[in-house]
Amino acid sequence: MTDKFTIATELHFRQQANYKNNSKNIFEEPNVRAVKLWLNYQLKNNFAITVNPITYFITDEIENAKGLLIDNDELRLAIGVTKDFKINKCKQKNRLLFETRFINYDANNNSTQRRYRLFNSVAFPIKKINSKCNLYYQLANEFFIKTQQSTTSFDQNRLQNLLQLQLPKIDFNIGYQYTVQGVNDVLINKNQFLFSTNFNL
């Protein structure tokens, strides 16, 4: 693409511990499988407009302590702004998104939800493997506010501890995600394994 306009794809995979029985095994149950498409337009001072025209999600929600799962199919779209910069050799990324979710879009129990998402991360260099490959430790936080059926409330907060392998057009991220999620006025604590990869076309 051009220096200002880029296209990227993202693959996202999560497993989760069964919080219904206080399990700590983050590989125990499936959680998320997702494919995302991103369109980015670079502005001045390291700002960029980012558009997610389509995302396909499969999400597994834990129903009981025995691990009964409820599958949800979902389509998403989003628009927002990002700002990336460096402090010495540390990389910082900040992103604000407005997102629309079409949950169980092909079923009778379908619903629509809108969310504001604020993401902040910092990546610390660990090792320069060669001139094109670097290993980072990334610490990230993402805060969500949702609106559904005319009610606006806290949705969730995610804290990520990841190792990131970065190549010129692709990166791989693997590690632990801790999520606090509001469900029916109750806060649920989730322990999750996270793997994602981003590929710039």
WOMORA-V79481 format. One record per backbone hydrogen bond with DSSP energy under -0.5 kcal/mol. NH is the residue of the N-H (numbers start at 1). CO is the residue of the C=O. If there is no record, write none. Layout:
NH | CO
NH | CO
This chain:
2 | 5
6 | 40
8 | 38
9 | 199
10 | 36
11 | 197
12 | 34
13 | 195
14 | 32
15 | 193
16 | 29
17 | 191
19 | 17
21 | 18
22 | 19
23 | 18
26 | 24
28 | 25
29 | 16
31 | 14
32 | 14
33 | 58
34 | 12
35 | 56
36 | 10
37 | 54
38 | 8
39 | 51
40 | 6
41 | 49
42 | 4
43 | 47
46 | 43
47 | 44
48 | 82
49 | 41
50 | 80
51 | 39
52 | 78
53 | 51
54 | 37
55 | 76
56 | 35
57 | 55
57 | 74
58 | 33
59 | 72
60 | 31
61 | 59
61 | 70
63 | 68
64 | 68
67 | 64
70 | 61
71 | 69
72 | 59
74 | 57
75 | 102
76 | 55
77 | 100
78 | 52
79 | 98
80 | 50
81 | 96
82 | 48
83 | 94
84 | 46
85 | 92
87 | 90
90 | 87
91 | 123
92 | 85
93 | 121
94 | 83
95 | 119
96 | 81
97 | 117
98 | 79
99 | 97
99 | 115
100 | 77
101 | 113
102 | 75
103 | 101
103 | 111
104 | 73
105 | 102
107 | 104
110 | 107
111 | 103
113 | 101
114 | 147
115 | 99
116 | 145
117 | 97
118 | 143
119 | 95
119 | 117
120 | 141
121 | 93
122 | 139
123 | 91
124 | 122
124 | 137
126 | 135
127 | 135
129 | 127
129 | 133
130 | 133
133 | 130
134 | 166
135 | 127
136 | 164
137 | 124
138 | 136
138 | 162
139 | 122
140 | 160
141 | 120
142 | 158
143 | 118
144 | 156
145 | 116
146 | 153
147 | 114
148 | 151
151 | 148
153 | 146
155 | 144
156 | 144
157 | 180
158 | 142
159 | 178
160 | 140
161 | 176
162 | 138
163 | 174
164 | 136
165 | 172
166 | 134
166 | 164
167 | 170
171 | 198
172 | 165
173 | 196
174 | 163
175 | 194
176 | 161
177 | 192
178 | 159
179 | 177
179 | 190
180 | 157
181 | 179
181 | 188
182 | 155
183 | 181
183 | 186
186 | 183
188 | 181
188 | 186
190 | 179
190 | 188
192 | 177
192 | 190
193 | 15
193 | 26
194 | 175
195 | 13
196 | 173
197 | 11
198 | 171
199 | 9
200 | 169
201 | 7
201 | 199
